[in-house]
Amino acid sequence: MDEEEGLLEQRRRWGGVLAEEVKRSCYIALPMVVVMVSQNLLRVASMSMVGHLGELELAGSAVATSLSNVTGFSLLFGMASALETLCGQAYGAKQYHKLGAYTYGAMISLTLVCVPISILWVHVDKLLILIGQDPLISEKARKFSVWLIPTLFPYSILQLFTRYLLSQSLIFPMLWSSVVVLVLHVPICWALVFKLGFGAAGAALAIGISYTLNVIFLGFYLYYSEACEKTRITFSVSGFKSSREFIHFAIPSAVMICLEWWSYEIVALLSGLLPNPQLETSVLSICLTVSALHYYIPYSFGAAARFALNPFDVSRHRVSQTNNMLFCSTRVSNELGAGNPQAAKTALLAITGLGAVEVVIAVTTLFCSRSILGYAFGNEQELVNYVKDITLLLCFTIFADTIQAILSGVARGSGWQHIGAYINLGSYYLVGVPMALVLGFVVNLKGKGLWSGLVVGSIVQCILLTLISCSTNWEKQRENGYLCGRLWIRNDASTKCA
């Protein structure tokens, strides 16, 4: 009898811990959702305005957006994600000076990467014509890409600042900065596109201006804030040395993310080979824009969790509890760095439940608004009807994205980028893209067939990530310690990072 009562008491305690985790995660998730969605609404708002310039302008801008994602933004985003492992684990181990060094080294690396990307975008029309795209669409795409070049450099710095601040649970500076920039972006973009007559080029230029403003706002905060005093980004020799450690994680991290992004962008580009390429490209790009925008909700909401409780500094945790906001990947890395594997597991369980609630709301809302969704991107009735027909497939994509966004964050926080890369390679390039080609061109389902193949790839990816996460031995992760530079180390006073 005593044994049963003890078991019941243990379950009640576990339920209380999980409920508290859910409560804190709900509280901290909202600002992160606002941050990520606001940053990416910049491009969505610009695309929406371009859509009202005509089908050709929308198709050209859509192709340029797809190619810029493949060759630029996805690469920079993926490489910047290496800081989720490095900064998160360094902060969990109280090696605060490492955060600034890692971020400075990452800034040097990504700035150099932006140079060849810019050169490629200048000649993007030749590449598009070479792969069979319509010449008129290719020329519009080149014009949009050239004006998008100024976006590359502030975008890369913004991604690094985001990871740097997240590892320290400093969310509110990003929240206010992102909201202010989004509010400014809409009139700036409208003025450049319609009032000053820049057209689609003005939409691209507006994105660069807005990202630059965001970097300036956050840069002032990083330089003057006392919260960043211990982790300040300084220009030193150690920053150059840390570039090697950053690249060590950045390459597999970029591969992991790019393999997934590229599959969607490849399908969007393939739509230009279908009959009526302007319509097919426009519709699939709308699907890509909507799914990408939603992706950042589970990416932030599903990853947010309470700050790692350091057993040697309990009082500070109680005081700063209202600022406990982190990515799940950062949370997991913090917990592993601090030697708290059970807390990382509890956070994952809580966030999974919250993600399930969010995806039900998102899918229901999207499906109910399917008849009017197309009007946000254009006025042509053919476009609106096509978007309505493909919305059900888009709902399946959003469902799968929610699951994989949470589990991919765990992989990055645990330093498993190489495993995630293998999973994405198999899911999308051995299953998803081949299936899309068969359904789109052989079965002749056209755009719906192309997108259906991606849905199948997403489902396979979710299954594999779930199996990996469920088979993880969190206690063994703690015993192995965490990676700082090239050496696995534990969080104790006698250990130093090589």
C-alpha positions in Angstrom: 0.0 0.0 0.0 2.8 2.4 0.9 4.4 1.5 -2.4 1.3 2.5 -4.3 1.0 5.8 -2.4 4.6 6.5 -3.1 4.1 5.8 -6.8 1.0 8.1 -6.8 3.0 10.8 -5.1 5.8 10.5 -7.6 3.4 10.8 -10.4 1.8 13.9 -8.9 5.2 15.5 -8.5 6.1 14.7 -12.1 2.7 16.1 -13.2 3.4 19.3 -11.2 6.9 19.7 -12.8 5.5 19.2 -16.3 2.6 21.6 -15.7 5.0 24.2 -14.4 7.2 23.7 -17.5 4.2 24.1 -19.8 3.1 27.3 -18.0 6.6 28.9 -18.3 6.9 27.8 -21.9 3.6 29.4 -22.8 4.6 32.6 -21.2 8.0 32.8 -22.9 6.9 31.4 -26.3 4.7 34.4 -27.3 7.6 37.0 -27.5 9.7 34.5 -29.5 6.9 33.9 -31.9 6.6 37.7 -32.4 10.3 38.0 -33.0 10.7 35.3 -35.6 7.5 36.0 -37.4 8.1 39.7 -37.5 11.5 39.3 -39.0 10.2 37.0 -41.8 7.0 39.0 -42.4 9.3 41.6 -44.0 9.8 39.3 -47.1 6.1 38.2 -47.0 4.9 41.8 -47.0 7.2 42.7 -49.9 6.0 39.7 -51.9 2.4 40.6 -51.2 2.8 44.0 -52.7 4.7 42.7 -55.7 1.8 40.3 -56.4 -0.5 43.4 -57.1 1.9 44.5 -59.8 0.9 41.6 -62.1 1.4 37.9 -62.6 4.7 38.3 -64.5 6.2 40.5 -61.7 5.0 38.0 -59.1 6.4 35.0 -61.0 9.8 36.7 -61.5 10.1 37.8 -57.9 8.9 34.4 -56.8 11.6 32.6 -58.8 14.2 35.1 -57.5 13.1 34.5 -54.0 13.4 30.7 -54.4 16.9 31.0 -55.9 18.0 33.5 -53.3 16.8 31.1 -50.6 18.7 28.2 -52.2 22.0 30.0 -52.8 22.0 32.6 -50.0 19.5 32.9 -47.2 19.3 29.2 -46.3 23.1 28.9 -46.3 23.5 31.9 -44.0 20.7 30.8 -41.7 22.1 27.3 -41.5 25.6 28.4 -40.7 24.4 30.9 -38.1 22.6 28.0 -36.4 25.9 26.7 -35.3 25.9 29.3 -32.6 22.9 27.6 -31.0 25.2 24.8 -30.1 28.4 26.8 -29.3 26.9 29.8 -27.5 24.2 27.7 -25.8 26.6 25.2 -24.3 29.2 27.8 -23.4 26.6 29.8 -21.5 25.4 26.7 -19.7 29.0 26.0 -18.6 29.4 29.7 -17.5 32.2 30.3 -20.0 30.7 33.7 -20.9 33.8 35.1 -22.7 33.3 32.4 -25.3 30.0 33.8 -26.5 31.5 37.1 -27.8 34.5 35.3 -29.4 32.2 32.7 -31.2 29.9 35.5 -32.4 32.8 37.6 -33.7 34.3 34.7 -35.5 31.0 33.9 -37.0 30.6 37.4 -38.3 33.9 37.2 -40.1 33.0 33.9 -41.6 29.5 34.9 -42.9 30.7 38.2 -44.3 33.2 36.3 -46.5 30.5 33.9 -47.6 28.3 36.8 -48.7 30.8 37.9 -51.4 30.5 34.9 -53.8 26.7 34.8 -53.3 26.5 38.4 -54.4 28.5 37.7 -57.6 26.2 34.8 -58.4 23.0 36.9 -58.0 24.3 39.4 -60.5 24.3 36.7 -63.2 21.2 34.8 -62.0 19.3 35.2 -65.3 21.9 33.2 -67.2 21.6 30.4 -64.7 17.8 30.4 -64.9 17.7 30.3 -68.7 20.3 27.5 -68.6 18.0 25.3 -66.5 15.0 26.0 -68.8 13.2 28.9 -67.2 11.1 31.4 -69.2 13.4 34.3 -70.4 10.9 36.9 -69.4 10.6 35.5 -65.9 14.4 35.1 -65.7 15.0 38.8 -66.5 12.5 39.9 -63.8 14.2 37.5 -61.4 17.6 39.0 -62.1 16.4 42.5 -61.5 14.9 41.5 -58.2 18.0 39.5 -57.1 20.4 42.4 -57.8 18.4 44.7 -55.6 18.2 42.0 -53.0 22.1 41.9 -52.6 22.2 44.7 -50.0 20.0 42.4 -47.8 22.6 39.6 -47.5 25.0 41.3 -45.2 22.6 42.7 -42.6 20.6 39.4 -42.7 23.7 37.4 -41.8 24.6 39.7 -38.9 21.0 39.7 -37.7 20.9 35.9 -37.5 24.1 35.8 -35.4 22.8 38.5 -33.1 19.6 36.5 -32.6 21.5 33.4 -31.6 23.9 35.4 -29.3 21.0 37.0 -27.5 18.9 33.8 -27.3 21.7 31.9 -25.5 21.4 34.5 -22.7 17.6 34.7 -22.7 17.6 38.3 -23.8 14.4 38.2 -25.9 12.7 41.5 -25.2 15.3 43.7 -27.1 14.7 41.6 -30.2 11.0 41.7 -29.6 10.8 45.5 -29.6 13.3 45.9 -32.4 11.5 43.4 -34.7 8.1 45.0 -34.1 9.3 48.5 -34.7 11.1 47.5 -37.9 8.1 45.6 -39.2 5.9 48.7 -38.6 8.4 50.9 -40.5 8.8 48.3 -43.3 5.2 48.5 -44.6 5.2 52.2 -45.4 8.8 52.1 -46.7 8.0 49.2 -49.0 4.7 50.8 -50.2 6.5 54.0 -51.0 9.3 52.4 -52.9 7.0 50.0 -54.9 4.1 52.2 -55.7 4.8 55.9 -54.8 8.4 56.2 -56.2 7.8 53.7 -59.0 10.6 51.2 -58.2 8.2 48.3 -58.6 9.5 44.8 -57.6 13.0 46.3 -57.2 11.6 48.6 -54.5 10.2 45.6 -52.6 13.7 44.0 -52.6 15.4 47.2 -51.5 12.9 47.7 -48.7 13.8 44.3 -47.2 17.5 45.3 -47.1 16.7 48.6 -45.5 14.5 46.9 -42.8 17.1 44.3 -42.0 19.8 47.0 -41.7 17.6 49.0 -39.2 17.1 45.8 -37.1 20.9 45.2 -37.0 21.5 48.9 -36.0 18.9 48.7 -33.2 20.3 45.5 -31.8 23.9 46.7 -32.2 23.3 49.7 -30.0 21.8 47.3 -27.4 24.7 44.9 -27.5 27.2 47.8 -27.1 25.6 49.7 -24.3 23.6 47.2 -22.3 24.9 45.9 -19.0 23.2 42.6 -19.7 25.8 41.8 -22.3 28.8 43.0 -20.3 30.2 39.6 -19.5 29.6 38.3 -23.0 30.4 41.4 -25.1 31.4 40.9 -28.7 34.9 42.3 -29.0 37.3 42.6 -31.9 40.2 40.5 -30.9 42.6 37.8 -32.1 40.5 35.2 -30.2 37.6 36.0 -32.6 39.7 35.0 -35.6 40.7 31.8 -33.8 37.1 30.9 -33.0 36.3 31.0 -36.7 37.7 27.5 -37.0 35.5 26.2 -34.2 32.5 28.0 -35.7 33.1 26.4 -39.2 33.4 23.0 -37.5 29.7 23.2 -36.5 28.5 25.6 -39.3 29.1 23.3 -42.2 27.0 20.3 -40.9 24.5 22.7 -39.5 24.1 24.4 -42.9 23.9 21.1 -44.6 21.2 20.0 -42.2 19.0 23.0 -42.8 19.9 23.6 -46.5 19.0 20.1 -47.6 15.4 20.7 -46.4 15.1 24.3 -47.7 16.6 23.4 -51.0 14.1 20.6 -51.7 11.2 23.1 -51.4 13.0 25.7 -53.5 13.9 23.1 -56.2 10.3 22.1 -56.5 9.3 25.8 -56.8 11.9 26.2 -59.6 10.6 23.0 -61.3 7.2 24.5 -61.4 8.5 26.9 -64.1 8.9 23.9 -66.4 5.2 23.0 -66.2 2.5 24.3 -68.7 1.4 27.8 -67.8 4.6 28.5 -65.8 3.6 31.9 -64.5 0.5 30.5 -62.7 2.3 27.3 -61.4 5.3 29.3 -60.1 3.1 31.9 -58.5 1.0 29.4 -56.7 3.8 27.2 -55.4 5.7 30.2 -54.3 2.6 31.3 -52.3 2.5 27.9 -50.7 6.2 28.2 -49.9 5.8 31.7 -48.4 2.9 30.6 -46.2 4.6 27.4 -45.0 7.9 29.2 -44.4 6.2 31.9 -42.4 4.4 29.3 -40.2 7.6 27.3 -39.8 9.0 30.1 -37.6 6.1 29.7 -35.1 7.0 26.1 -34.0 10.7 27.0 -34.5 10.3 29.6 -31.8 7.2 28.4 -29.9 8.2 24.8 -29.9 11.8 25.6 -28.9 11.1 28.2 -26.1 11.6 26.8 -22.6 12.6 28.0 -19.2 16.2 29.1 -18.6 18.6 26.4 -17.3 18.6 26.3 -13.5 22.2 26.5 -12.3 22.4 24.6 -9.0 25.2 27.0 -7.8 23.2 30.1 -8.4 19.6 29.5 -7.4 18.9 33.1 -6.2 19.8 34.6 -9.5 17.4 32.2 -11.3 14.6 33.3 -9.0 15.2 37.0 -9.6 15.5 36.7 -13.4 12.7 34.2 -13.9 10.6 36.6 -16.0 13.4 36.8 -18.6 13.7 33.1 -19.1 13.3 32.8 -22.8 15.4 30.6 -25.0 15.3 28.5 -28.1 14.7 24.8 -27.4 18.1 24.0 -29.1 19.6 26.6 -26.8 17.7 25.2 -23.8 18.9 21.7 -24.5 22.5 22.8 -24.9 22.2 24.9 -21.8 20.9 22.0 -19.8 23.5 19.5 -21.1 26.2 22.1 -20.5 25.0 22.5 -16.9 24.6 18.7 -16.4 20.7 18.6 -16.2 19.6 16.0 -18.8 16.2 15.4 -17.1 15.3 19.1 -17.4 16.0 19.0 -21.1 13.8 15.9 -21.4 11.0 17.6 -19.5 11.2 20.7 -21.6 10.9 18.6 -24.8 7.8 16.8 -23.5 6.1 20.1 -22.5 6.9 21.8 -25.8 5.7 18.8 -27.8 2.3 19.2 -26.2 2.2 22.9 -26.9 3.2 22.3 -30.5 0.3 20.0 -31.0 -2.2 22.6 -29.8 -0.6 25.3 -32.0 -0.7 23.2 -35.2 -4.4 22.3 -34.7 -5.2 26.0 -34.4 -3.0 26.9 -37.4 -4.3 24.2 -39.7 -7.9 24.9 -38.8 -7.5 28.6 -39.5 -5.7 28.1 -42.8 -8.3 25.6 -44.1 -11.2 27.8 -43.2 -9.6 30.8 -44.9 -8.7 28.9 -48.1 -11.2 30.8 -50.3 -9.6 34.2 -49.6 -6.0 33.3 -49.1 -5.0 33.9 -52.7 -6.3 37.5 -52.6 -3.4 38.4 -50.3 -1.0 37.8 -53.2 -3.0 38.8 -56.3 -6.4 39.6 -57.7 -6.5 37.1 -60.6 -9.4 34.7 -60.0 -7.5 31.8 -61.6 -4.7 32.3 -59.0 -7.2 32.5 -56.1 -9.0 29.3 -57.2 -5.7 27.4 -57.5 -4.6 28.4 -54.1 -7.9 27.3 -52.7 -7.5 23.8 -54.2 -3.9 23.3 -52.9 -4.6 24.5 -49.4 -5.3 21.0 -48.0 -1.8 19.8 -49.1 -0.4 23.0 -47.5 -2.1 22.0 -44.2 -0.4 18.6 -44.2 2.9 20.4 -44.8 2.3 22.7 -41.8 1.5 19.7 -39.6 4.7 18.0 -40.5 6.8 21.2 -40.1 5.6 21.6 -36.6 6.9 18.2 -35.5 10.2 18.5 -37.3 10.9 22.1 -36.2 10.8 20.9 -32.5 12.9 17.8 -33.0 15.4 19.5 -35.3 16.0 22.1 -32.5 16.8 19.2 -30.1 19.3 17.9 -32.7 21.1 21.3 -33.0 21.2 21.9 -29.2 22.7 18.4 -28.7 25.3 18.8 -31.4 23.7 16.2 -33.7 23.7 18.3 -36.8 25.4 15.5 -38.8 22.6 13.1 -37.9 20.0 15.7 -39.0 21.8 16.1 -42.3 21.7 12.4 -43.1 18.0 12.3 -42.2 17.1 15.3 -44.4 19.2 13.9 -47.2 17.3 10.6 -47.2 13.9 12.1 -46.5 13.9 14.7 -49.3 16.3 13.6 -51.9 15.7 9.8 -51.8 12.0 10.1 -51.2 10.5 13.6 -51.4 11.9 15.1 -54.6 11.8 11.9 -56.7 8.2 11.5 -55.6 7.5 15.1 -56.6 8.9 14.5 -60.1 6.8 11.4 -60.6 3.6 13.0 -59.4 4.1 16.3 -61.1 5.4 15.3 -64.5 4.7 11.5 -65.0 1.3 11.3 -63.3 0.6 14.8 -64.6 -0.7 16.3 -61.3 1.4 19.4 -62.1 1.9 21.8 -59.1 -0.2 19.7 -56.8 1.9 16.6 -57.6 5.1 18.5 -57.0 3.9 19.7 -53.5 2.5 16.2 -52.7 6.0 14.8 -53.1 7.3 17.2 -50.5 4.6 16.3 -48.1 5.7 12.6 -48.3 9.3 13.6 -47.7 8.3 15.7 -44.6 6.4 12.7 -43.2 9.4 10.5 -43.6 11.6 13.1 -41.9 9.3 13.4 -38.9 9.2 9.6 -38.4 13.0 9.4 -38.5 13.5 12.4 -36.1 11.0 11.0 -33.7 12.8 7.6 -33.6 16.1 9.3 -32.9 14.7 11.5 -30.2 12.8 8.7 -28.5 15.9 6.5 -28.4 18.1 9.2 -26.9 19.8 8.4 -23.6 19.8 11.8 -21.9 21.8 10.5 -18.9 24.5 9.4 -21.3 24.5 12.8 -22.9 25.3 14.3 -19.5 28.0 11.8 -18.8 29.6 12.6 -22.2 29.6 16.3 -21.3 29.3 18.9 -24.1 31.4 20.1 -26.9 33.4 23.3 -26.6 35.7 23.7 -29.5 37.1 20.2 -30.2 36.9 18.7 -26.8 34.0 17.2 -24.9 34.0 18.7 -21.4 31.9 18.7 -18.3 30.7 21.7 -16.4 32.9 21.8 -13.3 35.4 24.3 -12.0 38.4 22.2 -12.8 37.7 21.8 -16.5 38.8 24.3 -19.1 37.9 24.6 -22.7 40.8 23.9 -25.1 
